[in-house]
């Protein structure tokens, strides 16, 4: 069987998850890794025993005629690198958010159309076992008509400086964490958001290691859906204790709660601590809730496997570029609401 040739641009957190996902697929060959320096690419390749080539310039990776390339880079690089990937003849697997704003997203969608290649929007939460099970339960009618709910994600803040800079990230906790919740909620309710209200705050204006925080580190919003449901989203970069993500949904026939990170699947109390519990947990002393097979629990292998199958079978993915742009449009409108302090209408794309 001829293998699908893939490359990865980036060598950080999400690149690791993309590598792991690809490594599980027998019909995929990782032919190259590109990073900000060839040294970083070589370290990545050595760490994971990858047989592909290492590059300090992603343009050299594009010359390998890959079938698909994962773009695991800071938000401000998404647009230009994705367009270059598409123009090279490869499909682009782009980590969330699609771009810093819908204007950049529109340029990416235009390039997708003209290149005859696809953008696969990497929204891992929608492929995570816990959250995909929620969708299955909802579609079976267990909750009846959903009329209210809550989505929440929080941790103590990202581990890279660019997240805290407006020009590089496009926003803070809302575009970083909230975009997950919004993507899942639109999917769950199978309904568009008509209006939004949002408030943002910066609680810790200066981060010791990363300097001034130019973006919001906390956000609260209300999504008003076309079916009259209203759902609150809460996002925070100032909550200690590790990555906490959860949903609560109320319907006419039922009530659902999900918390795959702070769950009692495994509960540990330790005076000494241990190696690793969950993303963003600064300590493992005291009570912790380790997440088994974190990458799998967060949906990365399932996501990549789905995309590879879509390439082989020429099928439309669950999360395509238009879906990524739709969610980004909601986020853009929430930022507008935070400035105007009013309920704002979400323009349909």
C-alpha positions in Angstrom: 0.0 0.0 0.0 1.4 3.4 -1.0 1.8 5.6 2.1 0.5 9.1 2.6 3.6 11.4 2.9 3.2 14.0 5.6 5.4 16.7 7.2 5.2 18.8 10.4 6.0 22.5 10.7 6.7 23.2 14.3 8.4 21.4 17.2 6.4 22.4 20.2 3.5 21.0 22.2 1.0 20.5 19.3 3.7 19.2 17.0 4.3 16.4 19.5 0.7 15.4 19.5 0.5 15.5 15.7 3.7 13.3 15.5 2.1 10.8 17.9 -1.1 10.7 15.9 0.8 10.0 12.7 2.9 7.4 14.3 -0.1 5.3 15.0 -1.2 5.1 11.4 0.6 2.3 9.3 -0.3 4.1 6.0 1.4 7.3 6.9 5.1 8.2 6.5 6.5 11.3 8.2 9.0 12.6 5.6 10.2 15.8 7.3 10.1 18.2 10.3 10.6 21.9 9.9 11.3 24.2 12.9 12.6 27.7 13.6 16.1 26.2 13.4 17.5 23.0 12.0 18.9 22.2 15.4 15.4 22.2 16.9 14.1 20.0 14.1 17.0 17.6 14.6 16.3 17.4 18.3 12.6 16.6 17.6 13.5 13.9 15.1 16.0 12.3 17.5 13.6 12.4 20.4 10.9 10.5 18.6 13.2 8.4 16.3 11.7 9.8 13.1 13.3 8.7 9.9 12.4 11.9 8.0 14.6 14.9 7.2 15.0 18.0 9.4 14.8 21.6 8.1 15.3 25.1 9.6 13.2 26.6 6.8 9.7 25.2 6.1 10.0 26.1 2.4 12.5 23.3 2.1 10.0 20.9 3.6 7.4 22.0 1.0 9.8 20.8 -1.8 9.4 17.2 -0.7 5.9 17.0 -2.3 4.0 15.9 0.8 0.4 14.9 0.6 -0.4 16.8 3.8 1.5 19.1 6.2 0.6 19.9 9.8 0.9 23.6 10.7 1.7 23.6 14.4 2.8 27.2 14.8 1.8 30.4 16.6 -1.4 32.1 15.4 0.4 34.9 13.6 2.0 32.5 11.2 -1.1 30.4 10.4 -2.2 32.4 7.4 1.0 32.8 5.4 2.3 29.3 6.1 -1.0 27.6 5.4 -1.2 29.5 2.0 2.3 28.4 1.2 1.4 24.8 2.1 -1.7 24.8 -0.1 0.2 26.3 -3.0 2.9 23.6 -2.7 0.3 21.0 -3.6 -0.2 19.7 -0.1 -3.3 19.6 2.1 -2.9 21.8 5.3 -3.8 20.5 8.8 -4.0 23.7 10.8 -4.2 23.9 14.6 -6.9 26.0 16.1 -7.6 28.9 15.8 -7.8 29.0 12.0 -6.2 32.5 12.1 -6.0 35.6 14.3 -9.2 36.9 12.8 -11.8 36.3 10.0 -10.0 38.6 7.6 -7.0 36.4 7.6 -9.3 33.3 7.6 -11.0 34.6 4.4 -7.6 34.8 2.6 -6.9 31.3 3.7 -10.2 30.0 2.3 -9.6 31.9 -1.0 -6.2 30.1 -1.3 -7.8 26.8 -0.5 -10.3 27.3 -3.3 -7.7 28.3 -5.9 -5.2 25.6 -4.9 -7.7 22.7 -5.2 -6.3 21.4 -1.8 -8.0 21.2 1.5 -7.6 22.9 4.9 -8.4 20.4 7.7 -9.3 22.4 10.8 -7.7 20.8 13.9 -10.3 21.2 16.6 -9.2 18.3 18.7 -11.9 18.6 21.4 -14.6 17.5 18.8 -12.7 14.3 18.4 -12.0 13.6 22.1 -13.7 10.5 23.3 -15.6 12.2 26.2 -16.9 15.1 24.0 -17.7 12.9 21.0 -19.8 10.7 23.3 -21.7 13.8 24.4 -22.6 14.4 20.7 -23.8 10.8 20.4 -26.0 11.1 23.5 -27.5 14.4 22.3 -28.2 13.1 18.8 -30.0 10.1 20.3 -32.4 12.6 21.9 -31.4 11.9 25.5 -31.6 15.6 26.5 -34.5 16.6 24.4 -34.3 20.3 23.3 -31.2 22.0 24.8 -32.2 25.4 26.2 -29.3 26.3 28.5 -25.7 25.3 29.2 -22.2 26.1 30.2 -18.7 25.5 28.7 -15.6 26.1 30.7 -11.8 25.8 30.2 -9.2 27.1 32.6 -5.5 26.8 33.5 -2.7 29.0 34.8 -1.7 30.4 31.4 0.3 29.3 28.3 3.9 28.4 28.3 5.1 30.5 25.4 5.5 34.3 25.3 3.7 34.8 22.0 0.3 33.9 23.5 0.4 37.1 25.6 1.1 39.5 22.7 -1.9 41.0 20.8 -0.2 41.1 17.4 1.0 37.5 17.6 -2.1 35.8 19.2 -5.0 38.0 18.1 -6.5 37.7 21.5 -6.1 35.9 24.8 -8.0 33.2 26.8 -11.1 33.6 24.6 -9.4 32.7 21.3 -7.1 30.2 22.9 -9.5 28.3 25.2 -13.0 29.6 24.3 -12.7 28.6 20.7 -12.7 24.9 21.8 -16.0 25.4 23.8 -17.7 27.3 21.0 -16.8 24.8 18.4 -18.2 22.0 20.5 -21.3 23.9 21.5 -22.2 24.8 17.9 -21.7 21.1 17.0 -23.8 19.8 19.9 -26.8 22.1 19.3 -26.5 21.7 15.5 -27.5 25.4 15.4 -25.9 28.7 14.5 -25.2 31.4 17.1 -27.2 34.5 16.3 -26.0 37.0 19.0 -23.3 37.1 21.7 -22.4 39.1 24.8 -18.9 39.1 26.2 -16.8 40.6 29.0 -13.0 40.3 29.2 -10.5 41.2 31.9 -6.8 41.0 32.5 -6.2 39.8 36.1 -2.5 39.3 35.9 -1.1 42.2 33.7 2.5 41.1 34.0 3.8 37.5 33.8 7.2 37.1 35.4 8.6 34.9 32.6 6.8 36.4 29.6 6.5 40.1 30.4 3.4 42.2 29.9 0.1 40.4 29.1 -1.4 42.5 26.3 -4.5 40.4 26.0 -7.4 39.2 28.2 -6.5 36.4 30.6 -10.2 35.9 31.6 -13.4 36.0 29.5 -17.1 35.3 30.2 -19.6 35.2 27.3 -23.1 34.3 26.5 -24.0 32.6 23.2 -27.5 33.1 22.0 -28.4 30.4 19.5 -31.0 30.6 16.8 -33.1 28.0 18.6 -33.4 30.3 21.6 -30.9 28.4 23.7 -28.4 30.5 25.7 -25.1 29.1 26.8 -22.4 30.6 29.0 -18.7 30.2 28.3 -16.0 30.8 30.9 -12.3 31.0 30.0 -9.4 31.6 32.3 -5.6 31.8 32.2 -5.3 32.5 36.0 -6.6 29.3 37.5 -3.9 27.1 39.2 -4.1 23.3 39.4 -3.8 22.2 35.8 -6.1 22.1 32.7 -9.8 22.0 33.6 -12.3 21.6 30.9 -16.0 20.8 31.2 -19.5 21.1 29.8 -23.0 21.2 31.5 -26.1 21.1 29.3 -29.7 21.4 30.2 -32.5 20.0 28.0 -36.2 19.5 28.2 -35.7 15.7 28.7 -32.3 15.6 30.5 -29.2 17.1 32.0 -25.6 16.3 31.2 -22.2 17.0 32.8 -18.7 16.2 31.5 -15.3 16.9 33.0 -12.7 14.7 31.4 -9.7 16.4 33.1 -10.8 16.9 36.7 -12.6 13.6 36.9 -12.3 10.8 39.4 -11.2 8.2 36.9 -7.8 8.4 38.7 -7.4 10.3 41.9 -4.0 10.5 43.6 -2.9 12.1 46.9 0.9 12.4 47.3 3.1 14.2 49.8 6.1 13.9 47.5 4.5 14.4 44.1 5.3 12.5 40.9 6.2 13.1 37.3 3.1 14.4 35.3 -0.6 14.6 35.9 -2.1 16.8 33.2 -1.2 19.7 31.0 -0.4 23.0 32.9 -0.4 21.3 36.4 2.6 23.0 38.1 2.8 20.4 40.9 1.7 16.8 41.6 1.8 17.2 45.4 -1.5 16.9 47.2 -4.6 15.7 45.3 -4.2 15.4 41.5 -6.3 13.8 38.8 -4.0 12.3 36.2 -5.3 12.0 32.7 -4.4 8.6 31.1 -3.1 8.7 27.5 -3.5 12.5 27.4 -3.1 12.9 23.7 -5.7 10.2 23.1 -8.1 11.7 25.7 -7.8 15.1 24.1 -8.6 13.7 20.6 -5.4 14.2 18.6 -5.0 10.7 17.1 -8.7 10.4 16.3 -8.6 13.8 14.6 -5.6 13.0 12.4 -6.9 9.5 11.5 -10.1 11.1 10.4 -8.3 13.6 8.2 -6.1 11.0 6.6 -9.1 8.9 5.7 -10.8 12.0 4.3 -7.7 12.5 2.0 -7.7 8.9 0.9 -11.5 8.8 0.2 -11.8 12.4 -0.9 -14.4 13.1 1.8 -15.5 16.2 3.6 -14.1 16.3 7.1 -16.1 17.0 10.2 -14.1 20.2 10.8 -13.2 21.9 7.5 -12.0 25.4 6.9 -15.5 26.8 6.7 -16.3 25.4 10.2 -13.1 27.0 11.5 -14.0 30.3 10.0 -17.6 30.1 11.4 -16.2 29.6 14.9 -13.7 32.4 14.4 -16.5 34.7 13.3 -18.2 34.1 16.7 -15.0 34.8 18.6 -14.5 38.0 16.6 -18.0 39.2 17.4 -17.4 38.4 21.1 -14.4 40.6 21.1 -16.5 43.3 19.5 -19.1 42.9 22.3 -16.4 43.2 24.9 -15.5 46.6 23.5 -19.0 48.0 22.9 -20.4 46.4 26.1 -23.5 45.4 24.1 -25.1 42.3 22.7 -23.7 42.0 19.2 -25.2 40.2 16.2 -23.1 37.4 14.6 -22.9 38.0 10.8 -23.5 34.8 8.8 -20.6 34.0 6.5 
